[in-house]
Amino acid sequence: MSNLSDWIKQHQVLAFYLLVFVISWPAMFIAFFLFPRNQALQAPFGLIASFCPVLIALLISAVAKPEPKQARRPIRWLVFICAWFFTWAVMCLHTGYIRGVTLEMQILIPTGLVALLPGWLISCAFSRVPGVKELFGTLLKPKGNIVWYLAALFIVPVVQLIGAGITSLAGGEVSFALSSRSFLDTVIFLGLVFLNGLLVSGGINEETGWRGFVLPRLQARFPVIGAIVIVWFFWALWHIPYDIGLGTPLEGILINRILYNFIWALLFAWVYNRTGGSLLAPVIFHPAMNAFGNNLPGTTAATVLFVLLALAVIFYKRMWKKLPSDHPAVCS
């Protein structure tokens, strides 16, 4: 066992990718291809796959830096209970309001059980294990200027709305999926989609692994753009069984995973580094990307603006260079 833990300590990124793919890809295969219509079996395997990045990052962080353990703190229980209840409430509201499912006991109980996991993960910001506390600490105690957290939340909707405006002025057609809803209804809809994504679908469960764990370790060895390319490649590859399971056309998969995922990987890394390696930044950005990107008008103009923004960030921040070894977004 000591030999295994030593190997994990020395090859943390490799161990992360191996474990994530070995566990999550079979789980996705079972969920989408063996039991595509059996919710009772599909849901737990989908949950395993979805939370695999954060759980593997947590495990390796605990193995890499297990000592010295800190004293137990009652605040962790308080945070856990509050986070669990809040997650449960968000999931129930999302199920009822967004999906239109009646909230009966057979929905409320499983939802409450699933909500325990995000609640526990959030409370890991107060873990006794130094490596785990380090990984989750900036989720509740973020660093850097608030401007970058606002950027993480609003970059996607602002660019998409500007793109829609340009398209409309040029005489093009702009379709808005939420046009039939009132303004208040739209705000509630987008707010619930964002919060649900932050807690259980793309936020904490994914970004703790891809950006919070892997990115700072790669940035210790490679130039920023090199680290981004590696994270992007495996992040995009990880989604392939999910895309195929949903029946997404090949053209759509290629455009999304090659073009858009690279843009997002670059912008996620940008705000992560600008906040001094704060996990909260990409945890906000990812669900904002999903919530607004899937529900606000998507136009060619917006795509061009995203590409230009990505290029501007690469050249302005000179991402072909390595970050200093003492940079807070670098982890050796």
N, C-alpha and C positions, 0 to 999 in steps of 0.2 A: 504493500500500500504506500509506503514511504517513497518507493521508486516512482510510482504513478504520480503522486503529488509533486515530486521534484520535477518530473517531465512536464506536468501541467504548468508549474511555475515558470519554467524556461521556455515554454511554447504556448503562451496564453492565447494568442490570436488563432493559431492553428487548432488548438484544442477547442476553442469556441466554434469555429466553422465546422469542424468534424462532428461535434456533438449536435449542433443545431440541425445540420442536414441529415444526419443519421436518425435523429428522432423525429423531426418535423415533416420531412418528405414522406416517410411511410404513414404518418398520421394523416397528412393531407390526402394521400392515395386512398386510405381506408374511408375517410370522410366523404370524398368527392366521387370515387369510382366504385367502391364496394357497397356503400350504403347511401347512395345519393338521395333517396327518398325516406330514409329512416332517421327522423330527427333525434330519437332517443340514443342512437349510436353515433350519428354524425356530429352532434353537438359536443360531446366530450373529446372526441379526436380532433375536432376543429379547434377546441379550446387549448389542447396540448400543443398543436402546431402554432397557434397564434401567440401563446405565451412562452414558447420555447426560447426565443432570443433573450428575454429578460431573465428567465430562470437559469439558463446556462451561464449568462454573465454574472449572476449572483453567485452561483456555485463556484466558478473559477475565481472570482474575487475573494470569496471566503477561503479557498484553498491557498491562494497566492499571499494573502496577508491575514492570517488567523489570529495573530497575537500583536500586542497584549489586549486581551478582552477587557472591555470597560464594564463598569458597574451597571446593573439593571436600573432603568429609569422608568418611573411610572408614566411619564409623558408618552412613551411609546404605546401603551395600552389606550390612552386617551386618543392619540392620533389614529390608531387602528380602528377604534370604534366609530369615530367621526368619519373617517375615510370610507369605511365599510358602509355605513348608513347612507352617506352621500352618493356613493357609487350605486347602491341598491336603488335609491330614489331616481337617479338619472336613468338607470337601465329600465326601470318600470315605466317612467314617463316616456322614454324612447320607444318602448314596446307598445304602449297604449296610444301615444299621440302620433308617432311617425309610422309605425307598422299597422296601427289600427286593430291590435289584438286586445280582446277583453281580458282585464287583469283579474283572473281567478286564481285560486290557491295553487293549482297545478302550474301556474306561471310564476306566481310570487315566490314560492318556496325555492325552486331551482335558481331563480334569478338572485335571490338572497344568498344562496350558497356560492354561486359564481362570483358575486360581489366581494366575498371574503378574500379572494386572491388579490385583486387590486388594492383592497384595504390593507392587507398585510404587506404588500410590496411598498406602498407609500410609507408605512410605518418603519420600513427598513432604513429610512433616513436617520433613525435613532437606534440602529442595531448596535449590539455589543461587539460585533466583529469589525475590526478596523477597515478591512477591505470592502465589506458590504456597506458600511456607513459612508465610506469615501465615494462609492459608486452612486448611492442614492441621496447623499447629503444635499446637493444643490437642487434637488427637486423641491424641497421645502425651504431651503436657505439659498436662493439664487444669488449669483454674483453679477456684477456689471451694471451698466446703465439700463434703465427701464425702456429706453428707446428701442433697444434690440429685441425686447420681448414684444413690444408693440409692432415692430417690423415683422417678427415671426408670425404674428396674428393677422396682420393686414396686407402683407405684400401680395398674396395671391388674389384676394378680392379686388384690391386697388388696380392691379395690372389687368385683371380680367374686365373690370368695368371700363377702364380706359380703352382697352382693345375693342370692347363692344361699342363705345362711343365713336371711335375712329371708323369702325365698320359701318355704323349707322350713317355717319356724315358722308361716307363714300358711296352711300346708296345700297349697301349690302344688307342682307337679311340677318337679324339677330333674334334668336329664340331664347326665351327665359322660362325655364321649367317651372318656376314658382309664380308665374305671372297671374295665375288665378287666385292666389292667396292675398290676404290683406297684408299691410306692412307689418303689423304686430304679429300676425300669424307666421310671416316669413322669418321674422327675428327669432321667434320661439322655435320654429323648425330648425333653422341653422344653428341656434344655440344648443339645442339638444343633440343634433348630429355631431357638433363639435365636441361637446362634453363626453358623449358616449365614445367617440373616437379617442379622445385623450385618455380615458380610463381603461377601455377594453379593446380598442381596435386601431392600432397604429401608433398610439402615443407612448404610454409607459411600457406596454408589452413589447414593442419593437425598438423604439429609440434608445431605451436603456442599453440594449445590446449593440445595435449598429453604430450609433454615435457616442453614447455614454461610455461604452466599454472598448470597442474596437478602434474607433477613430483616434483617440489620444495615444494609444499604443503604437499605431501605425505612424502617427506624426512624429514619434520619437525616432523613427528609422528612415522615413522618406520625406521628400518635399510634400507640401500640403496637397498639391494636385495629384501626386502619386498616391497618397493615402486615400483621397477622395475616389479615385478611379477603382482602387481595390474594394473599398466599401460598396461603391455603386455596383460593381460587377456581381458580387455575391448577394447583395440585397435584391437586385433585380432577378438574379437566377433563382433565389429562394421562392419568389412569387410564381414561378412558371406552373407548377402543378395547380395552384389556385386559379390562375388564368384559364388553363385548359379545362379545369373542372367547371368553371362558369360558362364555358363555351365561347370564350372571346375569340374572334377571328384572328388568324395569324398576323395580319397586317396591323391590327389594333395592338396586339401584344408587342410587336417589334417597335412600333412608334412609341408606345407608352414606356416600355422597359429600357429602350436604348436612348431615346431622346429625352422624354420628360423625366424619367428617373435620374438621369445624369444631371439635369438641371436642378432637380430637387436635392440630390445628394450634395451638389456644390453649394446651394443656398443654405441647406441645413448646417453644413460644416462652417460656412461663413458666420452665421449667427452664433453657433456653438463656440467658435474661436473668439468672436467679438465679445462674448460674455465671460471670457476666461474659463471656458470649459464647463459652463452651467448646463446640466441635463435638462432643466426646465425649458430652455430655448427650443431645441428640436422636438421636445415633447409637446410643445404648443404648436410648432410649425407644421408637423405632420398631420394632425387632425384638422388643422385650419386648411391645409392643402386639399384634403379629402372633402371636407364639408363645403367649402366654397368652390373648389375646382369641379366638383360633380354637379353643382346646383346653380352656379352662375353661368352666363353665356360663355361658351368656348369659341374663340374666333382665331383666324389666321393672324390677325393683327396682334392679339394677345400672345400667341406663340412666338412671334417675332420679337415682341417686347421682352419676353422671358429669356430668349436666347441672347439678346443684347445686354440684358441685366447680368446674365451669367458671365458673358465675356468681359463686361466692365469690372465685375468682381474679381475675376481671374487676374486681369492686368493691374487693377488698382491696388490689390492686396499682394501682388507679385507671388502668386501661389506656386510658382515653379521653384521657390526657395523653401528651405526647411524653417520651421519655427525654432526659436532659441530653446535650448534644452531646459531652461528654467521657466518657460512659458506655462501658465496654469492649464492650458489645454493640451499639454504633452504629458504622457504618463509612460515612464520607462518600465 
